[in-house]
Amino acid sequence: MIAIGCDHAGYELKKEIIKHLTEKGYELLDIGCNGESCDYPVIAKEVADNILNKKCDLGILICGTGAGMSIAANKVHGIRAALCSDYYTAKYTRLHNNSNVLCLGARTIGMGSAMELVDVFLTTEFEGGRHQRRIDLITEIENNNK
């Protein structure tokens, strides 16, 4: 299952992503918002919590630039959120960084590009190997800076 959330700036893009992924057969957990003004850190934390408690495998967060959601989500221990605006970054953040949250900027990326990034993020598997050592180092940094 994929957790998806947005603030008011990302609402229209979130609706399109939900439609796109539903047509592809993905099961989604819509965290909100529903177009009303909201505080993006609350949404980011709820998406992150659903990944950490294993209710969802991955997450997608959308705000105006994607930066706020990325910053907020990365404050949650165990989350590796990546703000992506190009295919290469979306692919390799999964392949090499085992990112578990994709962050998108609704005001900075077109609809077609957003769908392409969502698709590659969700279909790319973590490569492991030498990259796992680096993920372990990131986890060590998290553990030592609580």
C-alpha positions as CSV (number, residue, x, y, z in Angstrom):
1,M,0.0,0.0,0.0
2,I,1.1,3.5,-0.8
3,A,0.5,6.4,1.6
4,I,-0.2,9.7,-0.1
5,G,-0.6,13.2,1.4
6,C,-0.5,16.8,0.4
7,D,-1.1,20.3,1.7
8,H,-3.5,22.7,0.0
9,A,-1.0,23.6,-2.7
10,G,-0.6,19.9,-3.7
11,Y,-4.2,18.9,-3.6
12,E,-5.0,19.0,-7.4
13,L,-1.8,17.1,-8.2
14,K,-2.6,14.5,-5.5
15,K,-6.0,13.9,-7.0
16,E,-4.4,13.2,-10.4
17,I,-1.8,10.9,-8.9
18,I,-4.5,9.0,-7.0
19,K,-6.5,8.6,-10.2
20,H,-3.3,7.5,-12.1
21,L,-2.2,4.9,-9.5
22,T,-5.8,3.6,-8.9
23,E,-6.0,2.9,-12.7
24,K,-2.7,0.9,-12.4
25,G,-4.1,-1.2,-9.5
26,Y,-2.2,0.4,-6.6
27,E,-3.8,0.3,-3.2
28,L,-3.6,3.8,-1.6
29,L,-4.0,5.4,1.8
30,D,-5.1,9.0,1.4
31,I,-3.8,10.9,4.4
32,G,-5.2,14.3,3.2
33,C,-5.6,17.1,2.9
34,N,-8.8,17.6,0.9
35,G,-8.0,21.1,-0.5
36,E,-8.4,23.0,2.8
37,S,-5.5,25.0,4.2
38,C,-3.4,22.8,6.4
39,D,0.0,22.4,8.0
40,Y,2.2,20.2,5.8
41,P,4.3,18.8,8.7
42,V,1.3,17.1,10.2
43,I,0.6,15.4,6.9
44,A,4.3,14.4,6.4
45,K,4.4,12.9,9.9
46,E,1.3,10.8,9.3
47,V,2.5,9.5,6.0
48,A,5.9,8.6,7.7
49,D,4.2,6.9,10.6
50,N,2.2,4.7,8.2
51,I,5.4,3.6,6.6
52,L,7.2,3.0,9.9
53,N,4.3,0.9,11.3
54,K,4.3,-1.1,8.1
55,K,0.8,-0.2,7.1
56,C,2.2,1.2,3.9
57,D,5.3,0.3,1.9
58,L,6.1,3.7,0.4
59,G,4.8,7.3,0.5
60,I,4.2,10.2,-1.7
61,L,4.1,13.8,-0.4
62,I,3.1,16.9,-2.3
63,C,3.3,20.6,-1.5
64,G,4.0,23.7,-3.5
65,T,7.7,23.1,-3.9
66,G,8.0,19.7,-2.3
67,A,10.8,21.1,-0.1
68,G,8.7,21.6,3.0
69,M,7.3,18.1,2.9
70,S,10.8,16.7,2.3
71,I,12.2,18.5,5.3
72,A,9.4,17.5,7.6
73,A,9.3,13.9,6.5
74,N,13.1,13.6,7.0
75,K,12.8,14.6,10.6
76,V,11.1,11.2,11.3
77,H,13.6,8.6,12.3
78,G,13.7,5.9,9.5
79,I,12.3,8.0,6.7
80,R,14.4,8.7,3.7
81,A,12.3,11.3,1.7
82,A,13.6,12.6,-1.6
83,L,12.5,15.7,-3.4
84,C,12.5,14.8,-7.0
85,S,11.9,16.8,-10.2
86,D,13.6,14.6,-12.8
87,Y,13.5,10.9,-13.8
88,Y,17.1,10.1,-13.0
89,T,16.8,11.3,-9.4
90,A,13.5,9.5,-8.8
91,K,15.0,6.3,-10.1
92,Y,18.3,6.4,-8.3
93,T,17.0,7.6,-5.0
94,R,15.2,4.2,-4.8
95,L,18.0,2.2,-6.5
96,H,20.9,3.6,-4.4
97,N,19.3,5.4,-1.3
98,N,16.3,3.1,-0.7
99,S,14.2,6.2,-0.3
100,N,10.8,5.4,1.1
101,V,9.0,8.7,0.4
102,L,8.8,10.6,-2.9
103,C,8.3,14.4,-2.5
104,L,6.9,16.5,-5.4
105,G,6.4,20.2,-5.9
106,A,3.0,20.8,-7.4
107,R,4.0,24.3,-8.4
108,T,7.4,23.3,-9.9
109,I,6.6,20.2,-12.0
110,G,4.2,19.4,-14.8
111,M,1.5,16.8,-14.6
112,G,3.1,14.4,-17.1
113,S,6.5,14.6,-15.4
114,A,4.9,14.0,-12.0
115,M,3.3,10.8,-13.3
116,E,6.6,9.6,-14.8
117,L,8.4,10.3,-11.5
118,V,5.7,8.5,-9.5
119,D,5.9,5.5,-11.8
120,V,9.7,5.1,-11.7
121,F,9.8,5.6,-8.0
122,L,7.2,2.9,-7.3
123,T,8.7,0.4,-9.8
124,T,12.4,0.7,-8.9
125,E,13.7,-1.6,-6.3
126,F,16.6,-0.9,-3.9
127,E,19.8,-2.4,-5.4
128,G,21.4,-3.3,-2.0
129,G,25.0,-4.4,-2.0
130,R,27.5,-1.5,-1.4
131,H,24.5,0.9,-1.1
132,Q,23.3,-0.9,2.0
133,R,26.5,0.0,3.8
134,R,25.7,3.7,3.1
135,I,22.1,3.3,4.3
136,D,23.5,1.8,7.5
137,L,25.7,4.8,7.9
138,I,22.7,7.1,7.5
139,T,20.9,5.1,10.2
140,E,23.9,5.4,12.5
141,I,23.9,9.2,12.1
142,E,20.1,9.2,12.9
143,N,20.7,7.0,16.0
144,N,23.5,9.2,17.3
145,N,21.7,12.5,16.9
146,K,18.4,11.8,18.6
